Amino acid sequence: MIKFLMLSILLAGAAHADERLYGPDGRSIGTASTDSTGNRRFYDDRGRSVGTSSTRGGTTTFYDARGRMIGKATR
């Protein structure tokens, strides 16, 4: 699921304030919301926070629900 979320961020282009995320079967797997600084928080389908991401200088850094860095991606 984390890889799917990372990919969705890279492909999203301009971020929306809130958006629903869908799995490959077309069912909703959760939501993502953007705060005023552009950081994104991801929630599962039950509304529990599963992680965050922040983008600086073309590099997006991903964090798990406890705030530990779990990966980076560069455009």
N, CA, C, O and CB atoms as a CASP TS submission, in Angstrom:
PFRMAT TS
TARGET T0000
AUTHOR 0000-0000-0000
METHOD Language model
MODEL 1
PARENT N/A
ATOM      1  N   MET     1       0.820  -1.188   0.000  1.00  0.00           N
ATOM      2  CA  MET     1       0.000   0.000   0.000  1.00  0.00           C
ATOM      3  C   MET     1       0.868   1.258   0.000  1.00  0.00           C
ATOM      4  O   MET     1       0.525   2.243  -0.654  1.00  0.00           O
ATOM      5  CB  MET     1      -0.935  -0.005   1.202  1.00  0.00           C
ATOM      6  N   ILE     2       1.979   1.236   0.722  1.00  0.00           N
ATOM      7  CA  ILE     2       2.855   2.406   0.767  1.00  0.00           C
ATOM      8  C   ILE     2       3.392   2.711  -0.626  1.00  0.00           C
ATOM      9  O   ILE     2       3.454   3.875  -1.023  1.00  0.00           O
ATOM     10  CB  ILE     2       4.020   2.181   1.757  1.00  0.00           C
ATOM     11  N   LYS     3       3.785   1.668  -1.383  1.00  0.00           N
ATOM     12  CA  LYS     3       4.289   1.905  -2.741  1.00  0.00           C
ATOM     13  C   LYS     3       3.208   2.543  -3.605  1.00  0.00           C
ATOM     14  O   LYS     3       3.498   3.431  -4.405  1.00  0.00           O
ATOM     15  CB  LYS     3       4.775   0.586  -3.383  1.00  0.00           C
ATOM     16  N   PHE     4       1.964   2.097  -3.449  1.00  0.00           N
ATOM     17  CA  PHE     4       0.868   2.679  -4.212  1.00  0.00           C
ATOM     18  C   PHE     4       0.687   4.147  -3.849  1.00  0.00           C
ATOM     19  O   PHE     4       0.474   4.982  -4.729  1.00  0.00           O
ATOM     20  CB  PHE     4      -0.432   1.904  -3.966  1.00  0.00           C
ATOM     21  N   LEU     5       0.769   4.466  -2.567  1.00  0.00           N
ATOM     22  CA  LEU     5       0.630   5.857  -2.141  1.00  0.00           C
ATOM     23  C   LEU     5       1.768   6.712  -2.677  1.00  0.00           C
ATOM     24  O   LEU     5       1.545   7.844  -3.105  1.00  0.00           O
ATOM     25  CB  LEU     5       0.583   5.945  -0.616  1.00  0.00           C
ATOM     26  N   MET     6       2.993   6.178  -2.658  1.00  0.00           N
ATOM     27  CA  MET     6       4.135   6.916  -3.184  1.00  0.00           C
ATOM     28  C   MET     6       3.941   7.198  -4.674  1.00  0.00           C
ATOM     29  O   MET     6       4.186   8.311  -5.140  1.00  0.00           O
ATOM     30  CB  MET     6       5.443   6.131  -2.949  1.00  0.00           C
ATOM     31  N   LEU     7       3.502   6.192  -5.409  1.00  0.00           N
ATOM     32  CA  LEU     7       3.276   6.363  -6.833  1.00  0.00           C
ATOM     33  C   LEU     7       2.167   7.364  -7.101  1.00  0.00           C
ATOM     34  O   LEU     7       2.269   8.172  -8.025  1.00  0.00           O
ATOM     35  CB  LEU     7       2.944   5.034  -7.475  1.00  0.00           C
ATOM     36  N   SER     8       1.110   7.319  -6.306  1.00  0.00           N
ATOM     37  CA  SER     8       0.006   8.251  -6.539  1.00  0.00           C
ATOM     38  C   SER     8       0.431   9.699  -6.317  1.00  0.00           C
ATOM     39  O   SER     8      -0.070  10.598  -6.991  1.00  0.00           O
ATOM     40  CB  SER     8      -1.169   7.912  -5.630  1.00  0.00           C
ATOM     41  N   ILE     9       1.341   9.933  -5.388  1.00  0.00           N
ATOM     42  CA  ILE     9       1.837  11.288  -5.146  1.00  0.00           C
ATOM     43  C   ILE     9       2.650  11.772  -6.339  1.00  0.00           C
ATOM     44  O   ILE     9       2.488  12.907  -6.787  1.00  0.00           O
ATOM     45  CB  ILE     9       2.689  11.337  -3.862  1.00  0.00           C
ATOM     46  N   LEU    10       3.517  10.917  -6.847  1.00  0.00           N
ATOM     47  CA  LEU    10       4.358  11.315  -7.969  1.00  0.00           C
ATOM     48  C   LEU    10       3.552  11.588  -9.221  1.00  0.00           C
ATOM     49  O   LEU    10       3.911  12.456 -10.017  1.00  0.00           O
ATOM     50  CB  LEU    10       5.384  10.252  -8.251  1.00  0.00           C
ATOM     51  N   LEU    11       2.474  10.860  -9.401  1.00  0.00           N
ATOM     52  CA  LEU    11       1.656  11.019 -10.604  1.00  0.00           C
ATOM     53  C   LEU    11       0.564  12.060 -10.451  1.00  0.00           C
ATOM     54  O   LEU    11      -0.104  12.403 -11.426  1.00  0.00           O
ATOM     55  CB  LEU    11       1.038   9.707 -10.974  1.00  0.00           C
ATOM     56  N   ALA    12       0.374  12.562  -9.255  1.00  0.00           N
ATOM     57  CA  ALA    12      -0.761  13.441  -8.991  1.00  0.00           C
ATOM     58  C   ALA    12      -0.635  14.815  -9.629  1.00  0.00           C
ATOM     59  O   ALA    12      -1.654  15.444  -9.914  1.00  0.00           O
ATOM     60  CB  ALA    12      -0.936  13.602  -7.522  1.00  0.00           C
ATOM     61  N   GLY    13       0.573  15.302  -9.865  1.00  0.00           N
ATOM     62  CA  GLY    13       0.733  16.656 -10.394  1.00  0.00           C
ATOM     63  C   GLY    13       0.374  17.655  -9.322  1.00  0.00           C
ATOM     64  O   GLY    13       0.906  17.599  -8.214  1.00  0.00           O
ATOM     65  N   ALA    14      -0.512  18.556  -9.635  1.00  0.00           N
ATOM     66  CA  ALA    14      -0.946  19.551  -8.649  1.00  0.00           C
ATOM     67  C   ALA    14      -1.809  18.864  -7.602  1.00  0.00           C
ATOM     68  O   ALA    14      -2.732  18.117  -7.926  1.00  0.00           O
ATOM     69  CB  ALA    14      -1.728  20.718  -9.330  1.00  0.00           C
ATOM     70  N   ALA    15      -1.498  19.127  -6.361  1.00  0.00           N
ATOM     71  CA  ALA    15      -2.221  18.475  -5.267  1.00  0.00           C
ATOM     72  C   ALA    15      -3.565  19.151  -5.024  1.00  0.00           C
ATOM     73  O   ALA    15      -3.691  20.370  -5.146  1.00  0.00           O
ATOM     74  CB  ALA    15      -1.383  18.492  -3.982  1.00  0.00           C
ATOM     75  N   HIS    16      -4.550  18.357  -4.684  1.00  0.00           N
ATOM     76  CA  HIS    16      -5.866  18.849  -4.309  1.00  0.00           C
ATOM     77  C   HIS    16      -5.934  18.869  -2.787  1.00  0.00           C
ATOM     78  O   HIS    16      -5.179  18.163  -2.118  1.00  0.00           O
ATOM     79  CB  HIS    16      -7.010  17.964  -4.923  1.00  0.00           C
ATOM     80  N   ALA    17      -6.825  19.667  -2.247  1.00  0.00           N
ATOM     81  CA  ALA    17      -6.956  19.753  -0.797  1.00  0.00           C
ATOM     82  C   ALA    17      -7.300  18.395  -0.197  1.00  0.00           C
ATOM     83  O   ALA    17      -6.670  17.985   0.778  1.00  0.00           O
ATOM     84  CB  ALA    17      -8.021  20.780  -0.419  1.00  0.00           C
ATOM     85  N   ASP    18      -8.272  17.695  -0.745  1.00  0.00           N
ATOM     86  CA  ASP    18      -8.646  16.347  -0.313  1.00  0.00           C
ATOM     87  C   ASP    18      -8.912  15.510  -1.548  1.00  0.00           C
ATOM     88  O   ASP    18      -9.523  15.979  -2.508  1.00  0.00           O
ATOM     89  CB  ASP    18      -9.895  16.369   0.626  1.00  0.00           C
ATOM     90  N   GLU    19      -8.459  14.290  -1.520  1.00  0.00           N
ATOM     91  CA  GLU    19      -8.791  13.404  -2.631  1.00  0.00           C
ATOM     92  C   GLU    19      -8.900  11.970  -2.164  1.00  0.00           C
ATOM     93  O   GLU    19      -8.213  11.551  -1.233  1.00  0.00           O
ATOM     94  CB  GLU    19      -7.753  13.516  -3.736  1.00  0.00           C
ATOM     95  N   ARG    20      -9.760  11.232  -2.812  1.00  0.00           N
ATOM     96  CA  ARG    20      -9.965   9.827  -2.495  1.00  0.00           C
ATOM     97  C   ARG    20      -8.986   9.011  -3.324  1.00  0.00           C
ATOM     98  O   ARG    20      -8.753   9.306  -4.497  1.00  0.00           O
ATOM     99  CB  ARG    20     -11.440   9.389  -2.765  1.00  0.00           C
ATOM    100  N   LEU    21      -8.411   7.974  -2.702  1.00  0.00           N
ATOM    101  CA  LEU    21      -7.477   7.089  -3.380  1.00  0.00           C
ATOM    102  C   LEU    21      -8.149   5.749  -3.635  1.00  0.00           C
ATOM    103  O   LEU    21      -8.895   5.249  -2.793  1.00  0.00           O
ATOM    104  CB  LEU    21      -6.185   6.908  -2.551  1.00  0.00           C
ATOM    105  N   TYR    22      -7.879   5.168  -4.801  1.00  0.00           N
ATOM    106  CA  TYR    22      -8.517   3.920  -5.214  1.00  0.00           C
ATOM    107  C   TYR    22      -7.475   2.855  -5.494  1.00  0.00           C
ATOM    108  O   TYR    22      -6.388   3.146  -5.995  1.00  0.00           O
ATOM    109  CB  TYR    22      -9.391   4.141  -6.451  1.00  0.00           C
ATOM    110  N   GLY    23      -7.817   1.621  -5.166  1.00  0.00           N
ATOM    111  CA  GLY    23      -6.951   0.486  -5.455  1.00  0.00           C
ATOM    112  C   GLY    23      -7.132   0.035  -6.889  1.00  0.00           C
ATOM    113  O   GLY    23      -7.969   0.580  -7.609  1.00  0.00           O
ATOM    114  N   PRO    24      -6.356  -0.956  -7.318  1.00  0.00           N
ATOM    115  CA  PRO    24      -6.438  -1.429  -8.692  1.00  0.00           C
ATOM    116  C   PRO    24      -7.790  -2.035  -9.052  1.00  0.00           C
ATOM    117  O   PRO    24      -8.127  -2.143 -10.232  1.00  0.00           O
ATOM    118  CB  PRO    24      -5.369  -2.437  -8.934  1.00  0.00           C
ATOM    119  N   ASP    25      -8.565  -2.429  -8.046  1.00  0.00           N
ATOM    120  CA  ASP    25      -9.895  -2.990  -8.305  1.00  0.00           C
ATOM    121  C   ASP    25     -10.982  -1.920  -8.367  1.00  0.00           C
ATOM    122  O   ASP    25     -12.159  -2.230  -8.547  1.00  0.00           O
ATOM    123  CB  ASP    25     -10.244  -4.005  -7.234  1.00  0.00           C
ATOM    124  N   GLY    26     -10.574  -0.649  -8.214  1.00  0.00           N
ATOM    125  CA  GLY    26     -11.529   0.450  -8.289  1.00  0.00           C
ATOM    126  C   GLY    26     -12.198   0.813  -6.982  1.00  0.00           C
ATOM    127  O   GLY    26     -12.971   1.770  -6.931  1.00  0.00           O
ATOM    128  N   ARG    27     -11.916   0.061  -5.913  1.00  0.00           N
ATOM    129  CA  ARG    27     -12.518   0.363  -4.611  1.00  0.00           C
ATOM    130  C   ARG    27     -11.675   1.378  -3.864  1.00  0.00           C
ATOM    131  O   ARG    27     -10.453   1.410  -4.008  1.00  0.00           O
ATOM    132  CB  ARG    27     -12.678  -0.918  -3.771  1.00  0.00           C
ATOM    133  N   SER    28     -12.330   2.207  -3.068  1.00  0.00           N
ATOM    134  CA  SER    28     -11.632   3.219  -2.287  1.00  0.00           C
ATOM    135  C   SER    28     -10.743   2.562  -1.239  1.00  0.00           C
ATOM    136  O   SER    28     -11.181   1.662  -0.523  1.00  0.00           O
ATOM    137  CB  SER    28     -12.633   4.171  -1.619  1.00  0.00           C
ATOM    138  N   ILE    29      -9.489   3.014  -1.149  1.00  0.00           N
ATOM    139  CA  ILE    29      -8.577   2.493  -0.132  1.00  0.00           C
ATOM    140  C   ILE    29      -8.250   3.555   0.909  1.00  0.00           C
ATOM    141  O   ILE    29      -7.560   3.269   1.887  1.00  0.00           O
ATOM    142  CB  ILE    29      -7.290   1.983  -0.782  1.00  0.00           C
ATOM    143  N   GLY    30      -8.737   4.780   0.712  1.00  0.00           N
ATOM    144  CA  GLY    30      -8.492   5.822   1.685  1.00  0.00           C
ATOM    145  C   GLY    30      -8.539   7.198   1.064  1.00  0.00           C
ATOM    146  O   GLY    30      -9.042   7.382  -0.045  1.00  0.00           O
ATOM    147  N   THR    31      -8.005   8.171   1.799  1.00  0.00           N
ATOM    148  CA  THR    31      -7.996   9.549   1.341  1.00  0.00           C
ATOM    149  C   THR    31      -6.636  10.175   1.610  1.00  0.00           C
ATOM    150  O   THR    31      -5.842   9.667   2.402  1.00  0.00           O
ATOM    151  CB  THR    31      -9.110  10.357   2.024  1.00  0.00           C
ATOM    152  N   ALA    32      -6.389  11.287   0.935  1.00  0.00           N
ATOM    153  CA  ALA    32      -5.192  12.092   1.175  1.00  0.00           C
ATOM    154  C   ALA    32      -5.635  13.536   1.295  1.00  0.00           C
ATOM    155  O   ALA    32      -6.496  13.992   0.542  1.00  0.00           O
ATOM    156  CB  ALA    32      -4.126  11.914   0.032  1.00  0.00           C
ATOM    157  N   SER    33      -5.053  14.250   2.234  1.00  0.00           N
ATOM    158  CA  SER    33      -5.374  15.664   2.373  1.00  0.00           C
ATOM    159  C   SER    33      -4.080  16.458   2.423  1.00  0.00           C
ATOM    160  O   SER    33      -3.041  15.953   2.847  1.00  0.00           O
ATOM    161  CB  SER    33      -6.233  15.923   3.641  1.00  0.00           C
ATOM    162  N   THR    34      -4.158  17.705   1.984  1.00  0.00           N
ATOM    163  CA  THR    34      -3.000  18.587   1.924  1.00  0.00           C
ATOM    164  C   THR    34      -3.189  19.722   2.915  1.00  0.00           C
ATOM    165  O   THR    34      -4.250  20.342   2.968  1.00  0.00           O
ATOM    166  CB  THR    34      -2.789  19.135   0.492  1.00  0.00           C
ATOM    167  N   ASP    35      -2.147  19.990   3.703  1.00  0.00           N
ATOM    168  CA  ASP    35      -2.250  21.102   4.647  1.00  0.00           C
ATOM    169  C   ASP    35      -1.768  22.396   3.987  1.00  0.00           C
ATOM    170  O   ASP    35      -1.412  22.399   2.808  1.00  0.00           O
ATOM    171  CB  ASP    35      -1.431  20.808   5.931  1.00  0.00           C
ATOM    172  N   SER    36      -1.757  23.475   4.738  1.00  0.00           N
ATOM    173  CA  SER    36      -1.439  24.789   4.174  1.00  0.00           C
ATOM    174  C   SER    36       0.010  24.911   3.714  1.00  0.00           C
ATOM    175  O   SER    36       0.334  25.815   2.944  1.00  0.00           O
ATOM    176  CB  SER    36      -1.729  25.859   5.189  1.00  0.00           C
ATOM    177  N   THR    37       0.888  24.017   4.171  1.00  0.00           N
ATOM    178  CA  THR    37       2.288  24.066   3.752  1.00  0.00           C
ATOM    179  C   THR    37       2.593  23.110   2.604  1.00  0.00           C
ATOM    180  O   THR    37       3.728  23.039   2.132  1.00  0.00           O
ATOM    181  CB  THR    37       3.185  23.748   4.923  1.00  0.00           C
ATOM    182  N   GLY    38       1.577  22.378   2.158  1.00  0.00           N
ATOM    183  CA  GLY    38       1.759  21.452   1.043  1.00  0.00           C
ATOM    184  C   GLY    38       2.089  20.027   1.454  1.00  0.00           C
ATOM    185  O   GLY    38       2.230  19.159   0.592  1.00  0.00           O
ATOM    186  N   ASN    39       2.214  19.768   2.736  1.00  0.00           N
ATOM    187  CA  ASN    39       2.441  18.400   3.207  1.00  0.00           C
ATOM    188  C   ASN    39       1.153  17.597   3.041  1.00  0.00           C
ATOM    189  O   ASN    39       0.053  18.140   3.144  1.00  0.00           O
ATOM    190  CB  ASN    39       2.913  18.390   4.697  1.00  0.00           C
ATOM    191  N   ARG    40       1.300  16.301   2.784  1.00  0.00           N
ATOM    192  CA  ARG    40       0.131  15.444   2.574  1.00  0.00           C
ATOM    193  C   ARG    40       0.049  14.436   3.716  1.00  0.00           C
ATOM    194  O   ARG    40       1.065  13.934   4.196  1.00  0.00           O
ATOM    195  CB  ARG    40       0.204  14.713   1.191  1.00  0.00           C
ATOM    196  N   ARG    41      -1.185  14.152   4.143  1.00  0.00           N
ATOM    197  CA  ARG    41      -1.433  13.117   5.141  1.00  0.00           C
ATOM    198  C   ARG    41      -2.370  12.111   4.499  1.00  0.00           C
ATOM    199  O   ARG    41      -3.348  12.478   3.847  1.00  0.00           O
ATOM    200  CB  ARG    41      -2.039  13.711   6.474  1.00  0.00           C
ATOM    201  N   PHE    42      -2.057  10.832   4.695  1.00  0.00           N
ATOM    202  CA  PHE    42      -2.829   9.745   4.102  1.00  0.00           C
ATOM    203  C   PHE    42      -3.604   9.010   5.180  1.00  0.00           C
ATOM    204  O   PHE    42      -3.096   8.768   6.275  1.00  0.00           O
ATOM    205  CB  PHE    42      -1.911   8.773   3.341  1.00  0.00           C
ATOM    206  N   TYR    43      -4.847   8.656   4.853  1.00  0.00           N
ATOM    207  CA  TYR    43      -5.729   7.947   5.778  1.00  0.00           C
ATOM    208  C   TYR    43      -6.225   6.682   5.097  1.00  0.00           C
ATOM    209  O   TYR    43      -6.480   6.677   3.893  1.00  0.00           O
ATOM    210  CB  TYR    43      -6.926   8.847   6.226  1.00  0.00           C
ATOM    211  N   ASP    44      -6.363   5.605   5.871  1.00  0.00           N
ATOM    212  CA  ASP    44      -6.922   4.386   5.300  1.00  0.00           C
ATOM    213  C   ASP    44      -8.441   4.514   5.194  1.00  0.00           C
ATOM    214  O   ASP    44      -9.013   5.551   5.531  1.00  0.00           O
ATOM    215  CB  ASP    44      -6.537   3.153   6.154  1.00  0.00           C
ATOM    216  N   ASP    45      -9.076   3.458   4.727  1.00  0.00           N
ATOM    217  CA  ASP    45     -10.530   3.516   4.509  1.00  0.00           C
ATOM    218  C   ASP    45     -11.326   3.617   5.801  1.00  0.00           C
ATOM    219  O   ASP    45     -12.533   3.859   5.756  1.00  0.00           O
ATOM    220  CB  ASP    45     -10.981   2.298   3.747  1.00  0.00           C
ATOM    221  N   ARG    46     -10.680   3.438   6.957  1.00  0.00           N
ATOM    222  CA  ARG    46     -11.349   3.595   8.249  1.00  0.00           C
ATOM    223  C   ARG    46     -11.065   4.948   8.892  1.00  0.00           C
ATOM    224  O   ARG    46     -11.527   5.228   9.998  1.00  0.00           O
ATOM    225  CB  ARG    46     -10.922   2.489   9.189  1.00  0.00           C
ATOM    226  N   GLY    47     -10.298   5.789   8.188  1.00  0.00           N
ATOM    227  CA  GLY    47     -10.002   7.113   8.692  1.00  0.00           C
ATOM    228  C   GLY    47      -8.777   7.211   9.575  1.00  0.00           C
ATOM    229  O   GLY    47      -8.529   8.265  10.161  1.00  0.00           O
ATOM    230  N   ARG    48      -8.000   6.138   9.688  1.00  0.00           N
ATOM    231  CA  ARG    48      -6.784   6.154  10.506  1.00  0.00           C
ATOM    232  C   ARG    48      -5.621   6.690   9.688  1.00  0.00           C
ATOM    233  O   ARG    48      -5.460   6.322   8.524  1.00  0.00           O
ATOM    234  CB  ARG    48      -6.459   4.739  11.043  1.00  0.00           C
ATOM    235  N   SER    49      -4.812   7.554  10.282  1.00  0.00           N
ATOM    236  CA  SER    49      -3.646   8.086   9.597  1.00  0.00           C
ATOM    237  C   SER    49      -2.638   6.965   9.365  1.00  0.00           C
ATOM    238  O   SER    49      -2.296   6.228  10.291  1.00  0.00           O
ATOM    239  CB  SER    49      -3.008   9.239  10.408  1.00  0.00           C
ATOM    240  N   VAL    50      -2.162   6.839   8.122  1.00  0.00           N
ATOM    241  CA  VAL    50      -1.185   5.798   7.801  1.00  0.00           C
ATOM    242  C   VAL    50       0.154   6.378   7.387  1.00  0.00           C
ATOM    243  O   VAL    50       1.117   5.629   7.220  1.00  0.00           O
ATOM    244  CB  VAL    50      -1.713   4.908   6.701  1.00  0.00           C
ATOM    245  N   GLY    51       0.244   7.701   7.215  1.00  0.00           N
ATOM    246  CA  GLY    51       1.522   8.296   6.867  1.00  0.00           C
ATOM    247  C   GLY    51       1.381   9.695   6.318  1.00  0.00           C
ATOM    248  O   GLY    51       0.279  10.213   6.138  1.00  0.00           O
ATOM    249  N   THR    52       2.541  10.298   6.054  1.00  0.00           N
ATOM    250  CA  THR    52       2.586  11.649   5.505  1.00  0.00           C
ATOM    251  C   THR    52       3.664  11.713   4.436  1.00  0.00           C
ATOM    252  O   THR    52       4.495  10.814   4.305  1.00  0.00           O
ATOM    253  CB  THR    52       2.852  12.698   6.620  1.00  0.00           C
ATOM    254  N   SER    53       3.629  12.801   3.674  1.00  0.00           N
ATOM    255  CA  SER    53       4.703  13.071   2.723  1.00  0.00           C
ATOM    256  C   SER    53       4.925  14.573   2.653  1.00  0.00           C
ATOM    257  O   SER    53       4.013  15.366   2.887  1.00  0.00           O
ATOM    258  CB  SER    53       4.372  12.492   1.315  1.00  0.00           C
ATOM    259  N   SER    54       6.149  14.943   2.328  1.00  0.00           N
ATOM    260  CA  SER    54       6.463  16.347   2.102  1.00  0.00           C
ATOM    261  C   SER    54       7.378  16.430   0.892  1.00  0.00           C
ATOM    262  O   SER    54       8.224  15.560   0.682  1.00  0.00           O
ATOM    263  CB  SER    54       7.124  16.998   3.362  1.00  0.00           C
ATOM    264  N   THR    55       7.208  17.474   0.102  1.00  0.00           N
ATOM    265  CA  THR    55       8.012  17.656  -1.096  1.00  0.00           C
ATOM    266  C   THR    55       8.803  18.944  -0.975  1.00  0.00           C
ATOM    267  O   THR    55       8.251  20.010  -0.704  1.00  0.00           O
ATOM    268  CB  THR    55       7.130  17.670  -2.361  1.00  0.00           C
ATOM    269  N   ARG    56      10.083  18.828  -1.179  1.00  0.00           N
ATOM    270  CA  ARG    56      10.981  19.979  -1.152  1.00  0.00           C
ATOM    271  C   ARG    56      11.974  19.835  -2.290  1.00  0.00           C
ATOM    272  O   ARG    56      12.652  18.814  -2.404  1.00  0.00           O
ATOM    273  CB  ARG    56      11.714  20.099   0.219  1.00  0.00           C
ATOM    274  N   GLY    57      12.061  20.844  -3.122  1.00  0.00           N
ATOM    275  CA  GLY    57      13.053  20.849  -4.193  1.00  0.00           C
ATOM    276  C   GLY    57      12.990  19.662  -5.131  1.00  0.00           C
ATOM    277  O   GLY    57      14.029  19.181  -5.583  1.00  0.00           O
ATOM    278  N   GLY    58      11.800  19.181  -5.432  1.00  0.00           N
ATOM    279  CA  GLY    58      11.650  18.064  -6.362  1.00  0.00           C
ATOM    280  C   GLY    58      11.801  16.689  -5.735  1.00  0.00           C
ATOM    281  O   GLY    58      11.675  15.684  -6.433  1.00  0.00           O
ATOM    282  N   THR    59      12.069  16.618  -4.437  1.00  0.00           N
ATOM    283  CA  THR    59      12.181  15.333  -3.747  1.00  0.00           C
ATOM    284  C   THR    59      11.035  15.194  -2.757  1.00  0.00           C
ATOM    285  O   THR    59      10.821  16.062  -1.911  1.00  0.00           O
ATOM    286  CB  THR    59      13.549  15.204  -3.023  1.00  0.00           C
ATOM    287  N   THR    60      10.304  14.095  -2.874  1.00  0.00           N
ATOM    288  CA  THR    60       9.217  13.800  -1.941  1.00  0.00           C
ATOM    289  C   THR    60       9.713  12.776  -0.935  1.00  0.00           C
ATOM    290  O   THR    60      10.234  11.726  -1.312  1.00  0.00           O
ATOM    291  CB  THR    60       7.947  13.278  -2.690  1.00  0.00           C
ATOM    292  N   THR    61       9.552  13.083   0.339  1.00  0.00           N
ATOM    293  CA  THR    61       9.948  12.185   1.417  1.00  0.00           C
ATOM    294  C   THR    61       8.690  11.641   2.070  1.00  0.00           C
ATOM    295  O   THR    61       7.759  12.390   2.367  1.00  0.00           O
ATOM    296  CB  THR    61      10.854  12.910   2.461  1.00  0.00           C
ATOM    297  N   PHE    62       8.668  10.325   2.294  1.00  0.00           N
ATOM    298  CA  PHE    62       7.505   9.651   2.859  1.00  0.00           C
ATOM    299  C   PHE    62       7.805   9.191   4.270  1.00  0.00           C
ATOM    300  O   PHE    62       8.902   8.716   4.563  1.00  0.00           O
ATOM    301  CB  PHE    62       7.084   8.461   1.988  1.00  0.00           C
ATOM    302  N   TYR    63       6.802   9.340   5.154  1.00  0.00           N
ATOM    303  CA  TYR    63       6.927   8.975   6.560  1.00  0.00           C
ATOM    304  C   TYR    63       5.777   8.052   6.937  1.00  0.00           C
ATOM    305  O   TYR    63       4.672   8.179   6.408  1.00  0.00           O
ATOM    306  CB  TYR    63       6.943  10.237   7.468  1.00  0.00           C
ATOM    307  N   ASP    64       6.037   7.126   7.849  1.00  0.00           N
ATOM    308  CA  ASP    64       4.954   6.256   8.304  1.00  0.00           C
ATOM    309  C   ASP    64       4.110   6.993   9.349  1.00  0.00           C
ATOM    310  O   ASP    64       4.348   8.169   9.628  1.00  0.00           O
ATOM    311  CB  ASP    64       5.520   4.928   8.890  1.00  0.00           C
ATOM    312  N   ALA    65       3.139   6.306   9.915  1.00  0.00           N
ATOM    313  CA  ALA    65       2.216   6.929  10.862  1.00  0.00           C
ATOM    314  C   ALA    65       2.914   7.416  12.131  1.00  0.00           C
ATOM    315  O   ALA    65       2.396   8.290  12.826  1.00  0.00           O
ATOM    316  CB  ALA    65       1.121   5.951  11.228  1.00  0.00           C
ATOM    317  N   ARG    66       4.077   6.860  12.435  1.00  0.00           N
ATOM    318  CA  ARG    66       4.833   7.273  13.630  1.00  0.00           C
ATOM    319  C   ARG    66       5.856   8.364  13.324  1.00  0.00           C
ATOM    320  O   ARG    66       6.567   8.813  14.223  1.00  0.00           O
ATOM    321  CB  ARG    66       5.544   6.070  14.241  1.00  0.00           C
ATOM    322  N   GLY    67       5.937   8.793  12.064  1.00  0.00           N
ATOM    323  CA  GLY    67       6.852   9.860  11.702  1.00  0.00           C
ATOM    324  C   GLY    67       8.234   9.414  11.262  1.00  0.00           C
ATOM    325  O   GLY    67       9.117  10.247  11.056  1.00  0.00           O
ATOM    326  N   ARG    68       8.436   8.107  11.116  1.00  0.00           N
ATOM    327  CA  ARG    68       9.726   7.600  10.665  1.00  0.00           C
ATOM    328  C   ARG    68       9.806   7.655   9.143  1.00  0.00           C
ATOM    329  O   ARG    68       8.855   7.276   8.459  1.00  0.00           O
ATOM    330  CB  ARG    68       9.951   6.158  11.166  1.00  0.00           C
ATOM    331  N   MET    69      10.939   8.128   8.606  1.00  0.00           N
ATOM    332  CA  MET    69      11.092   8.185   7.161  1.00  0.00           C
ATOM    333  C   MET    69      11.109   6.760   6.597  1.00  0.00           C
ATOM    334  O   MET    69      11.816   5.883   7.094  1.00  0.00           O
ATOM    335  CB  MET    69      12.389   8.951   6.773  1.00  0.00           C
ATOM    336  N   ILE    70      10.303   6.555   5.537  1.00  0.00           N
ATOM    337  CA  ILE    70      10.243   5.213   4.931  1.00  0.00           C
ATOM    338  C   ILE    70      10.686   5.226   3.483  1.00  0.00           C
ATOM    339  O   ILE    70      10.820   4.162   2.878  1.00  0.00           O
ATOM    340  CB  ILE    70       8.833   4.652   5.025  1.00  0.00           C
ATOM    341  N   GLY    71      10.917   6.400   2.905  1.00  0.00           N
ATOM    342  CA  GLY    71      11.388   6.430   1.529  1.00  0.00           C
ATOM    343  C   GLY    71      11.423   7.827   0.950  1.00  0.00           C
ATOM    344  O   GLY    71      10.870   8.777   1.506  1.00  0.00           O
ATOM    345  N   LYS    72      12.101   7.920  -0.200  1.00  0.00           N
ATOM    346  CA  LYS    72      12.189   9.184  -0.927  1.00  0.00           C
ATOM    347  C   LYS    72      12.025   8.891  -2.405  1.00  0.00           C
ATOM    348  O   LYS    72      12.358   7.806  -2.881  1.00  0.00           O
ATOM    349  CB  LYS    72      13.540   9.914  -0.646  1.00  0.00           C
ATOM    350  N   ALA    73      11.508   9.873  -3.122  1.00  0.00           N
ATOM    351  CA  ALA    73      11.386   9.785  -4.575  1.00  0.00           C
ATOM    352  C   ALA    73      11.706  11.155  -5.168  1.00  0.00           C
ATOM    353  O   ALA    73      11.295  12.190  -4.644  1.00  0.00           O
ATOM    354  CB  ALA    73       9.953   9.309  -4.998  1.00  0.00           C
ATOM    355  N   THR    74      12.445  11.135  -6.266  1.00  0.00           N
ATOM    356  CA  THR    74      12.822  12.373  -6.939  1.00  0.00           C
ATOM    357  C   THR    74      12.253  12.373  -8.346  1.00  0.00           C
ATOM    358  O   THR    74      12.291  11.363  -9.049  1.00  0.00           O
ATOM    359  CB  THR    74      14.358  12.544  -6.972  1.00  0.00           C
ATOM    360  N   ARG    75      11.731  13.509  -8.739  1.00  0.00           N
ATOM    361  CA  ARG    75      11.191  13.634 -10.099  1.00  0.00           C
ATOM    362  C   ARG    75      12.294  13.835 -11.076  1.00  0.00           C
ATOM    363  O   ARG    75      12.042  13.962 -12.275  1.00  0.00           O
ATOM    364  CB  ARG    75      10.199  14.777 -10.199  1.00  0.00           C
TER
END
